């Protein structure tokens, strides 16, 4: 029976994950996911694509604060409640083609991230009064809320898909890689390799309500999966893996030949319910992908 084997929340876009045993589902995905983001002086988002060392920034939920640590840095405490930023300066934050108002997290946070990255940056928090929705080209009639994620509320990957990729890597003499290279929110066990590519809806009977998540778009892959999340750099032995291997079999005609791995999903129903490791999932398949 398919079930949830990982639940990962990324409070700060492009920084480390918090692996959860339980997490509340919200309309924009997992609670706290991509609520914060690092931006440059023009409000443009900064990610591991240009600043790979963000991988080593590790957040942790600690009561009313998000504690942030990184090598060589003292701890930074951020208030979780956006009301703590009442009166804060508003920054027009840009994520790809979207611009949304965001709350400046203050000079201490800006100084911390600027010192760590060696570049002048600010940290912003998604304004809960702002609206950002996923592309209707992919969600159709559904207006899916999203915060600072690249484009969609959730990323879903099957364990077997990574297992297949790792078998291909090992056949080339390359070490297997962990799932964190792909930064999923939900990882599923008990499905075939790449079965998520042909999934329409995941139905989950949580203890506090039924949940439906609809798969809407393949996740195209930039060079970020080449970044070792523990090092904050590509593995010097194989700096272009797993991209080189994926390019031999994961070119997706639906995405104009781009490499895809994992599937983006939206919340159809069940916001407010709690996801838990080990919860069984009913997988509704489609065969037109």
C-alpha positions as CSV (number, residue, x, y, z in Angstrom):
1,X,0.0,0.0,0.0
2,X,1.5,3.4,-0.9
3,X,2.3,5.5,2.1
4,X,4.1,8.7,3.2
5,X,7.8,8.0,4.0
6,X,9.0,11.6,4.3
7,X,7.5,15.0,5.1
8,X,9.9,17.9,4.5
9,X,9.3,21.6,5.2
10,X,11.7,24.3,3.9
11,X,10.8,27.4,5.9
12,X,13.4,29.6,4.1
13,X,13.5,29.2,0.4
14,X,16.6,27.3,-0.8
15,X,17.8,26.6,2.7
16,X,17.8,23.4,4.7
17,X,14.8,21.2,5.4
18,X,13.0,20.3,8.6
19,X,12.0,16.7,8.4
20,X,8.7,16.2,10.2
21,X,6.8,13.3,11.7
22,X,3.6,15.3,11.5
23,X,2.8,18.6,9.8
24,X,-0.4,20.5,9.2
25,X,-1.5,20.9,5.6
26,X,-2.5,24.5,4.6
27,X,-3.9,25.8,1.3
28,X,-0.4,26.8,0.2
29,X,1.2,23.4,1.1
30,X,2.9,22.3,4.3
31,X,2.7,24.7,7.3
32,X,5.7,27.1,7.3
33,X,6.9,26.0,3.9
34,X,8.8,28.7,2.0
35,X,7.4,31.5,4.3
36,X,10.8,33.3,4.2
37,X,13.1,34.1,1.3
38,X,16.5,35.8,0.8
39,X,16.4,38.6,-1.8
40,X,18.9,41.0,-3.4
41,X,18.7,44.8,-3.4
42,X,16.1,44.7,-6.1
43,X,13.9,42.2,-4.3
44,X,14.8,39.3,-6.6
45,X,14.9,35.9,-5.0
46,X,18.2,34.3,-4.2
47,X,18.6,30.5,-4.3
48,X,21.2,27.7,-4.4
49,X,21.4,28.3,-8.2
50,X,23.7,31.2,-7.5
51,X,24.5,30.8,-3.8
52,X,25.0,27.1,-3.2
53,X,26.1,27.7,0.4
54,X,22.4,28.3,1.3
55,X,22.1,24.5,1.5
56,X,24.0,24.7,4.8
57,X,21.6,27.1,6.4
58,X,19.6,24.9,8.8
59,X,16.3,26.2,10.3
60,X,14.6,24.6,13.3
61,X,11.2,25.3,14.8
62,X,11.5,26.2,18.4
63,X,8.2,27.3,20.0
64,X,7.4,30.8,18.7
65,X,10.6,31.2,16.8
66,X,12.4,29.8,13.8
67,X,16.0,29.2,14.9
68,X,18.5,29.5,12.0
69,X,22.1,28.2,12.1
70,X,24.9,27.9,9.6
71,X,28.7,27.1,9.8
72,X,30.7,29.8,11.4
73,X,27.6,31.8,12.4
74,X,25.9,32.5,15.7
75,X,22.2,31.5,15.9
76,X,19.5,33.7,14.5
77,X,16.0,33.7,15.9
78,X,13.1,34.7,13.7
79,X,9.6,35.2,15.1
80,X,7.2,32.8,13.4
81,X,4.1,35.0,13.9
82,X,4.0,37.6,11.1
83,X,2.3,40.0,13.5
84,X,5.7,40.4,15.1
85,X,6.7,42.3,11.9
86,X,3.8,44.7,12.2
87,X,4.9,48.1,10.8
88,X,7.9,46.5,9.0
89,X,9.0,47.8,5.6
90,X,7.3,46.2,2.7
91,X,9.5,44.9,-0.1
92,X,8.3,44.0,-3.6
93,X,9.7,40.5,-3.7
94,X,10.2,38.7,-7.0
95,X,9.9,34.9,-7.6
96,X,10.4,34.2,-11.3
97,X,7.6,36.1,-13.0
98,X,5.6,36.9,-9.9
99,X,6.1,40.0,-7.7
100,X,4.4,40.0,-4.3
101,X,4.5,42.3,-1.2
102,X,6.7,40.8,1.5
103,X,7.6,41.9,5.0
104,X,11.3,42.9,5.7
105,X,12.5,40.6,8.5
106,X,14.8,43.4,9.8
107,X,18.4,44.5,9.9
108,X,19.6,41.7,12.2
109,X,18.4,39.1,9.8
110,X,19.7,41.0,6.8
111,X,23.1,41.4,8.4
112,X,23.2,37.7,9.3
113,X,22.5,36.5,5.8
114,X,24.7,39.2,4.2
115,X,27.6,38.1,6.4
116,X,27.1,34.5,5.6
117,X,26.7,34.9,1.9
118,X,29.3,37.7,1.5
119,X,26.8,39.8,-0.4
120,X,24.3,42.5,0.6
121,X,20.9,40.8,0.9
122,X,17.7,41.0,2.9
123,X,15.4,38.4,4.4
124,X,11.7,38.8,3.7
125,X,8.6,37.0,5.0
126,X,5.6,36.3,2.9
127,X,2.9,38.8,3.8
128,X,-0.1,36.7,4.9
129,X,-2.4,39.3,3.4
130,X,-0.8,38.9,0.0
131,X,-2.0,36.6,-2.7
132,X,0.1,34.4,-5.0
133,X,-1.4,31.6,-7.0
134,X,0.1,28.8,-9.1
135,X,-0.1,29.0,-12.9
136,X,-3.6,28.4,-14.1
137,X,-2.1,26.9,-17.3
138,X,-1.4,23.9,-15.1
139,X,-4.1,24.1,-12.4
140,X,-7.0,24.8,-14.7
141,X,-10.0,26.0,-12.7
142,X,-8.3,25.6,-9.4
143,X,-6.8,28.7,-7.8
144,X,-4.0,27.2,-5.9
145,X,-2.3,29.3,-3.2
146,X,1.5,29.3,-3.1
147,X,4.0,31.3,-1.1
148,X,7.7,31.5,-2.1
149,X,7.9,28.1,-3.7
150,X,9.1,28.2,-7.3
151,X,5.6,27.7,-8.6
152,X,3.4,25.2,-6.8
153,X,2.5,24.3,-3.2
154,X,3.9,20.7,-3.0
155,X,6.6,18.5,-4.6
156,X,6.0,14.8,-4.6
157,X,8.5,12.1,-5.4
158,X,8.4,8.3,-5.1
159,X,11.2,6.4,-3.2
160,X,11.4,4.0,-6.1
161,X,12.2,6.8,-8.6
162,X,15.3,7.7,-6.6
163,X,16.2,4.0,-6.3
164,X,16.1,3.7,-10.1
165,X,18.2,6.8,-10.6
166,X,20.7,5.5,-8.0
167,X,21.0,2.2,-9.8
168,X,21.9,4.0,-13.0
169,X,24.5,6.2,-11.1
170,X,26.1,3.1,-9.5
171,X,26.3,1.4,-12.8
172,X,28.5,4.3,-13.9
173,X,30.6,4.1,-10.8
174,X,29.0,7.1,-9.2
175,X,27.9,7.1,-5.6
176,X,24.2,7.1,-4.9
177,X,22.6,10.4,-3.8
178,X,20.1,11.1,-1.1
179,X,16.6,12.3,-1.7
180,X,17.5,15.8,-0.3
181,X,19.1,16.6,-3.6
182,X,15.6,17.0,-5.0
183,X,14.0,18.8,-2.1
184,X,10.6,17.1,-2.1
185,X,7.8,17.9,0.4
186,X,6.2,14.4,0.3
187,X,8.1,11.2,-0.4
188,X,6.0,8.1,-1.1
189,X,6.9,4.5,-0.6
190,X,5.0,1.6,-2.1
191,X,4.7,2.9,-5.6
192,X,6.6,1.9,-8.7
193,X,9.5,4.0,-10.1
194,X,8.1,7.1,-11.7
195,X,4.5,6.2,-10.9
196,X,4.1,9.7,-9.7
197,X,4.5,10.8,-13.4
198,X,1.1,9.0,-14.1
199,X,-0.7,10.0,-10.9
200,X,-3.7,12.2,-11.0
201,X,-4.7,12.5,-7.3
202,X,-3.4,11.3,-4.0
203,X,-6.2,10.6,-1.4
204,X,-5.2,10.4,2.2
205,X,-7.4,9.6,5.1
206,X,-5.9,11.6,8.0
207,X,-7.1,11.3,11.5
208,X,-8.6,14.8,11.4
209,X,-9.9,14.9,7.9
210,X,-9.7,13.6,4.3
211,X,-7.0,15.1,2.1
212,X,-6.9,15.2,-1.7
213,X,-3.8,16.4,-3.5
214,X,-3.8,16.7,-7.3
215,X,-0.7,16.3,-9.4
216,X,-0.5,19.1,-11.9
217,X,2.9,19.5,-13.5
218,X,6.2,17.7,-13.9
219,X,9.0,19.3,-12.0
220,X,11.7,20.6,-14.4
221,X,15.2,20.4,-13.0
222,X,17.8,23.1,-12.9
223,X,21.4,22.4,-11.8
224,X,20.4,22.4,-8.1
225,X,20.3,18.6,-7.8
226,X,24.1,18.6,-8.4
227,X,24.6,20.4,-5.1
228,X,25.5,18.2,-2.2
229,X,23.2,19.6,0.5
230,X,25.7,18.7,3.3
231,X,28.7,20.4,1.5
232,X,26.9,23.3,-0.1
233,X,28.8,22.6,-3.3
234,X,28.7,19.9,-6.0
235,X,30.6,16.7,-5.3
236,X,34.0,17.4,-6.8
237,X,34.2,13.9,-8.1
238,X,31.0,14.1,-10.1
239,X,30.1,17.8,-10.3
240,X,27.5,17.3,-13.1
241,X,25.7,14.4,-11.5
242,X,22.9,13.4,-11.4
243,X,22.0,15.8,-14.2
244,X,24.2,14.0,-16.7
245,X,22.6,10.7,-16.0
246,X,19.0,12.1,-15.9
247,X,19.6,13.7,-19.3
248,X,19.9,10.2,-20.8
249,X,16.4,9.2,-19.9
250,X,14.4,11.9,-18.2
251,X,13.9,14.4,-21.1
252,X,10.2,15.2,-21.0
253,X,8.4,16.0,-24.2
254,X,5.6,17.7,-22.3
255,X,8.2,20.2,-21.0
256,X,9.9,20.8,-24.4
257,X,12.6,18.3,-23.7
258,X,13.6,19.6,-20.2
259,X,14.7,17.1,-17.6
260,X,12.0,16.3,-15.1
261,X,12.1,14.5,-11.8
262,X,9.2,14.5,-9.3
263,X,5.8,16.1,-9.7
264,X,4.2,19.3,-8.5
265,X,0.9,19.1,-6.7
266,X,-1.8,21.4,-5.4
267,X,-4.2,21.1,-2.4
268,X,-7.7,20.2,-3.6
269,X,-9.2,19.5,-0.2
270,X,-8.2,18.8,3.4
271,X,-6.4,22.1,4.3
272,X,-6.2,22.2,8.1
273,X,-5.8,18.4,8.4
274,X,-2.6,16.8,9.6
275,X,-0.2,14.7,7.6
276,X,1.7,12.0,9.4
277,X,4.6,9.7,8.4
278,X,3.2,6.3,7.5
279,X,-0.2,7.5,6.4
280,X,-1.6,5.3,3.6
281,X,-2.4,7.0,0.3
282,X,-4.8,5.9,-2.4
283,X,-3.2,6.7,-5.8
284,X,-5.6,7.6,-8.7
285,X,-3.7,7.1,-11.9
286,X,-4.1,8.7,-15.3
287,X,-2.7,7.4,-18.5
288,X,-2.7,10.4,-20.8
289,X,0.7,11.8,-19.5
